Amino acid sequence: MNDHVIVVDLGYGDAGKGTVVDWLCATRPVHAVIRFNGGAQAGHNVVLPDGRHHTFAQFGSGTLRGVPTHLSRFSLVDPLALAAEAAHLARIGVPDPLGLITVDRDALLVTPYHVAAGRRRELERGEGRHGSCGMGIGETMAYWLAHGSRAPFAGDPPQVLAAKLRELRDTLGVTGPPVADCLAAYRTFADRVRLTDGSHTAKLINAGAIVFEGAQGVLLDERHGFQPHTTWSTTTFANALDLLDGAGAARLGVLRTYTTRHGAGPLVTEDPALRLPEPHNVAGPWQGPFRLGHFDAVAHRYALRVAGGVDGLALTHLDAPVSRMCVAYDAEPSFHEPDVTERLSRARPIYRDGVTDWTSAVSDALGVPVWLESHGTQAGDKKALVTW
């Protein structure tokens, strides 16, 4: 097996990437965690044996193990949210959290103006909301696609950044904090966090074992998800493979024993009667409700296919009292048809009941071996079935 591991969610997110990354960092000599998509909208929960808990957004989920984080050029960096996250990490005992993080100068900056514009756009959709996290991620990507180098980047010098912020605010037509206040906060960020060029990633990869921590899930991917309920992010292995530039890595796909989704969009196996404890997942004012359904092998096979396959699976929530697996739909949709979202809304699951050996059942249904079993939130609740 390879020293490097890429961790990707094969569902709609929330499968347990954080706890898997924490386990990898607790059991392996990991040199760094590299974030390769998404931004502050991520919510990766890690719980230590002493009860300390943190929801990781921009910091890598190995931080409580002392493992440094690198935010690659594919990350969207929100300095204000990063400062708040660092403050919580410091409160629970991490010395100098910002000293554990490096940021690629070419990473896009998320600003309060993006956040305001994104929330306004989602409100204007009314009942047709897409399911935004309300963190400005989509607006940041849309602005960059429309304006290119005029978008704010982490490495912009102060005068350039000030001009970009004024143009951004005026173009989006939103109110928010004065540009001077934003600029002061971003200068503090640049003073506290080490900014790097593109060669830094290659140096990390050559220096030791890297865990690439993905955000969200393949079924939300900007190209392969079900429009319009998708993220503005590549959630497959593609960005990590780009950063690896030919270096080998194990591809680890993460799945729950049941399928979940935050907010609007298809969830074929949704079952309102399925009531399971979700201490770290609640309804959000922007995303909407946290929805539960039975394990959807059809959707996860699709995710495997568009992600290019995996070497192994991490199967989480094995402690959940579930026993039903969707093995087919009554009318199998073509996942690549333009109306796939509407087709999925009409699809009805065909179930296999009485599943008890979830590891074998998932491996058989997806044709992929399970490498890691997880029976709880902590690293000690994991069991490796192979050595890698």
C-alpha positions in Angstrom: 0.0 0.0 0.0 1.0 3.6 -0.4 1.9 6.0 2.4 -0.4 8.7 1.2 -4.2 8.3 1.6 -7.0 10.3 0.0 -10.2 10.3 2.0 -13.4 11.0 0.1 -17.1 10.7 1.0 -19.1 8.5 -1.4 -22.5 10.0 -0.3 -23.9 13.4 0.3 -21.4 14.2 3.0 -21.5 13.7 6.7 -20.3 10.1 6.5 -17.5 10.5 9.0 -14.5 11.8 7.1 -13.3 13.6 10.2 -13.2 10.6 12.5 -11.5 8.6 9.8 -8.8 11.2 9.3 -8.4 11.5 13.1 -7.9 7.7 13.3 -5.3 7.7 10.5 -3.4 10.5 12.3 -3.6 8.6 15.6 -2.3 5.3 14.1 0.2 6.4 11.4 3.2 8.8 11.2 1.2 11.3 9.2 3.4 14.3 8.1 0.5 16.6 7.2 -3.2 16.8 6.3 -3.9 18.5 3.0 -7.4 20.0 2.3 -8.1 19.8 -1.4 -11.6 21.2 -1.9 -14.3 23.2 -0.1 -13.9 25.7 2.6 -15.5 26.7 5.9 -18.7 24.9 5.2 -17.2 21.6 6.1 -18.2 20.1 9.4 -15.9 17.1 10.3 -16.4 16.0 13.9 -13.6 14.6 16.0 -14.0 13.4 19.6 -11.0 12.4 21.8 -11.1 9.9 24.6 -11.0 12.7 27.2 -14.2 14.1 25.7 -12.8 17.0 23.9 -14.7 17.7 20.7 -14.1 19.9 17.7 -16.0 20.4 14.4 -13.3 20.8 11.8 -14.0 23.2 9.0 -10.7 24.5 7.5 -8.2 22.9 9.9 -7.4 19.3 9.1 -9.0 16.7 11.3 -5.6 15.6 12.5 -5.0 18.8 14.4 -5.8 17.4 17.8 -3.0 14.9 17.2 -0.6 17.7 16.4 -0.6 17.1 12.7 -0.2 20.2 10.6 -2.7 21.3 7.9 -2.1 22.7 4.5 -4.9 24.5 2.6 -4.1 23.9 -1.1 -4.9 26.1 -4.0 -8.2 24.2 -4.4 -9.3 25.3 -0.9 -11.5 28.4 -0.4 -10.1 30.2 2.6 -12.3 32.3 5.0 -9.8 34.1 7.3 -12.6 35.2 9.7 -14.0 31.7 10.1 -10.4 30.4 10.4 -9.7 32.7 13.3 -12.9 31.6 15.1 -12.0 28.0 14.6 -8.4 28.6 15.8 -9.8 30.2 18.9 -11.9 27.2 19.8 -9.0 24.9 19.2 -6.9 27.0 21.6 -9.7 26.8 24.2 -9.6 23.0 24.1 -5.9 22.8 24.5 -4.2 23.2 21.1 -1.2 25.5 21.5 -0.9 28.1 18.7 -3.3 26.5 16.2 -2.5 29.0 13.5 1.1 27.9 13.8 0.0 24.5 12.5 -1.5 25.7 9.2 -0.1 26.8 5.9 -2.1 28.3 3.0 -1.3 28.4 -0.7 -1.2 31.9 -2.0 -3.4 31.0 -4.9 -6.3 29.9 -2.7 -9.4 32.0 -3.2 -10.6 34.2 -0.3 -14.1 34.0 1.0 -15.4 37.4 2.2 -18.4 38.7 4.1 -19.6 40.2 0.8 -19.7 36.7 -0.8 -21.6 35.4 2.2 -24.2 38.2 2.0 -24.6 37.8 -1.8 -25.0 34.0 -1.5 -27.6 34.3 1.3 -29.5 36.9 -0.7 -29.5 34.6 -3.8 -30.8 31.6 -1.8 -33.5 33.6 -0.1 -34.7 34.8 -3.6 -35.2 31.2 -4.6 -38.0 30.9 -2.0 -39.4 27.4 -2.0 -36.9 26.4 -4.7 -33.9 26.7 -2.5 -30.8 24.7 -3.6 -29.6 24.0 -0.1 -26.8 26.4 0.4 -24.7 26.3 3.6 -24.9 30.1 3.7 -21.1 30.4 3.9 -20.5 32.2 0.6 -18.8 29.2 -1.1 -20.9 29.1 -4.2 -20.7 32.9 -4.6 -16.9 32.9 -4.2 -16.6 30.3 -7.0 -19.1 32.1 -9.2 -17.3 35.4 -8.8 -14.0 33.8 -9.7 -15.4 32.1 -12.7 -16.8 35.4 -13.9 -13.9 37.7 -13.0 -10.8 35.6 -12.9 -7.7 37.2 -11.4 -9.8 40.1 -10.1 -11.2 37.8 -7.4 -9.4 38.1 -4.0 -6.7 35.5 -3.3 -4.9 34.6 -0.1 -1.6 35.9 -1.4 -2.8 39.3 -2.6 -0.7 42.2 -1.2 -2.7 44.8 0.9 -3.2 47.5 -1.8 -4.2 44.9 -4.4 -6.6 43.3 -2.0 -8.2 46.5 -0.9 -9.0 47.4 -4.5 -10.4 43.9 -5.1 -12.6 44.1 -2.0 -14.1 47.4 -3.1 -14.8 46.1 -6.6 -16.2 42.9 -5.2 -18.6 44.7 -2.8 -19.8 47.1 -5.5 -20.2 44.4 -8.2 -22.2 42.2 -5.9 -24.3 45.1 -4.6 -24.2 44.1 -1.0 -23.6 45.8 2.3 -21.2 44.5 4.9 -18.3 45.5 7.1 -16.1 48.4 5.8 -13.4 47.4 3.4 -10.8 48.8 5.9 -12.1 46.4 8.6 -11.9 43.4 6.2 -8.4 44.4 5.1 -7.2 44.7 8.7 -8.5 41.2 9.5 -6.9 39.8 6.4 -3.6 41.4 7.2 -3.7 39.9 10.6 -4.4 36.5 9.0 -1.4 36.9 6.6 0.8 37.8 9.6 -0.2 34.8 11.6 -0.5 32.1 8.9 2.4 31.0 6.7 1.5 31.6 3.0 3.3 29.4 0.5 3.7 28.9 -3.2 2.8 25.9 -5.2 6.1 24.1 -4.5 5.2 23.6 -0.9 2.7 20.9 -1.6 5.3 18.9 -3.5 7.7 19.3 -0.6 5.1 18.0 1.9 4.3 15.0 -0.3 8.0 14.1 -0.6 8.7 14.6 3.1 6.3 12.0 4.5 2.9 10.4 4.6 0.1 12.7 3.7 -3.6 12.4 4.4 -5.7 14.3 1.8 -9.0 15.2 3.5 -11.9 15.8 1.2 -15.0 17.9 2.0 -18.7 17.1 1.3 -19.5 14.1 -0.8 -19.3 12.8 -4.4 -23.1 12.8 -4.8 -22.9 16.6 -4.3 -20.1 17.1 -6.9 -20.4 20.1 -9.1 -20.2 18.0 -12.3 -21.6 14.6 -11.1 -24.2 15.6 -8.5 -27.9 16.1 -9.1 -28.5 19.7 -10.2 -29.3 22.2 -8.8 -28.7 20.6 -5.4 -24.9 20.4 -5.7 -21.8 22.2 -4.4 -19.5 24.5 -6.3 -16.6 22.1 -5.7 -14.9 19.0 -7.1 -15.6 16.4 -4.4 -14.0 13.4 -6.1 -10.3 12.4 -5.9 -9.4 14.6 -8.9 -8.0 17.6 -7.0 -5.9 15.4 -4.7 -4.5 13.4 -7.7 -3.6 16.7 -9.3 -1.7 17.8 -6.2 0.0 14.4 -6.0 1.3 14.9 -9.6 1.8 11.2 -10.2 2.8 10.1 -6.7 0.8 7.1 -5.5 -1.9 7.2 -2.9 -4.5 4.8 -1.5 -8.1 5.9 -2.3 -10.3 5.5 0.7 -14.1 6.0 0.3 -16.2 6.7 3.4 -19.8 5.5 3.8 -22.3 5.2 6.6 -24.4 2.1 7.2 -27.3 4.4 6.3 -27.5 7.3 3.8 -28.1 10.9 4.9 -28.4 14.3 3.3 -28.4 17.8 4.6 -31.2 19.9 3.0 -32.9 19.8 -0.4 -32.3 17.3 -3.1 -32.8 13.7 -4.0 -32.7 11.1 -1.2 -34.4 8.0 -2.7 -34.3 5.9 0.5 -35.5 8.7 2.9 -37.5 7.3 5.7 -39.1 9.7 8.3 -39.6 6.7 10.6 -35.8 6.2 10.7 -34.9 8.0 14.0 -31.3 7.7 15.0 -29.2 9.9 17.3 -27.3 12.6 15.5 -25.5 14.7 18.1 -23.4 16.5 15.6 -25.9 16.9 12.7 -28.9 19.2 13.1 -31.2 21.3 10.9 -29.5 24.4 9.7 -31.1 27.8 8.9 -29.6 27.6 5.4 -29.1 24.0 4.6 -32.4 22.9 6.0 -33.2 19.6 7.8 -30.8 16.7 8.3 -32.5 13.8 6.5 -32.0 10.1 7.1 -32.5 7.2 4.7 -31.6 3.5 4.4 -28.3 2.5 2.8 -28.5 3.3 -1.0 -26.3 0.9 -2.8 -27.5 2.2 -6.2 -26.4 5.8 -5.5 -23.2 4.7 -3.9 -22.3 2.6 -6.9 -22.8 5.6 -9.1 -20.5 7.6 -6.8 -17.9 5.0 -7.1 -18.1 5.0 -10.8 -17.8 8.8 -11.3 -15.1 9.0 -8.7 -13.0 6.6 -10.6 -13.2 3.8 -8.1 -11.6 3.3 -4.7 -9.0 0.9 -3.2 -11.0 0.3 0.0 -13.9 1.6 2.1 -14.2 3.0 5.6 -17.6 1.9 6.9 -18.9 4.1 9.7 -21.9 4.0 12.1 -21.7 0.3 12.5 -23.2 0.8 15.9 -26.4 2.1 14.4 -29.5 -0.2 14.7 -30.2 -0.4 11.0 -30.8 -3.5 8.9 -32.2 -2.4 5.5 -30.3 -1.9 2.2 -31.6 -0.5 -1.0 -30.3 -2.8 -3.8 -32.2 -1.4 -6.7 -34.8 1.2 -7.8 -38.2 0.3 -9.3 -37.1 2.2 -12.4 -33.4 2.6 -12.7 -32.7 6.2 -13.8 -29.9 7.1 -16.2 -27.7 9.2 -13.9 -26.4 11.2 -16.8 -29.7 12.4 -18.2 -30.5 16.1 -17.8 -33.7 15.3 -15.8 -32.0 12.9 -13.4 -33.0 14.9 -10.4 -36.7 14.7 -11.3 -36.3 11.0 -12.1 -34.8 10.3 -8.7 -37.6 12.2 -7.0 -40.0 9.5 -8.5 -37.8 6.5 -8.0 -38.8 3.9 -5.4 -36.3 1.8 -3.5 -36.2 -2.0 -3.6 -34.9 -3.3 -0.3 -33.0 -6.2 1.1 -34.1 -6.5 4.7 -32.4 -8.2 7.7 -28.8 -7.1 7.0 -26.6 -7.9 10.1 -23.2 -8.3 8.6 -22.8 -4.8 7.1 -19.2 -5.2 6.2 -19.8 -8.1 3.9 -23.1 -6.7 2.6 -21.6 -3.4 1.6 -18.5 -5.0 0.1 -20.6 -7.4 -1.9 -23.1 -4.7 -3.1 -20.4 -2.3 -4.2 -17.7 -4.8 -5.2 -15.1 -3.1 -3.0 -13.4 -4.4 0.1 -14.0 -2.7 3.5 -10.6 -1.7 5.0 -11.8 0.1 8.1 -14.8 -0.5 10.4 -16.0 2.3 12.7 -18.3 1.5 15.6 -18.2 5.0 17.2 -16.9 8.5 17.2 -13.4 7.9 18.6 -10.2 6.5 17.1 -10.5 3.6 19.6 -13.8 2.6 18.0 -12.1 1.8 14.7 -10.9 -1.6 13.5 -8.6 -1.9 10.5 -9.3 -5.1 8.4 -6.2 -4.7 6.3 -2.7 -3.1 6.8 -2.0 -0.1 4.7 
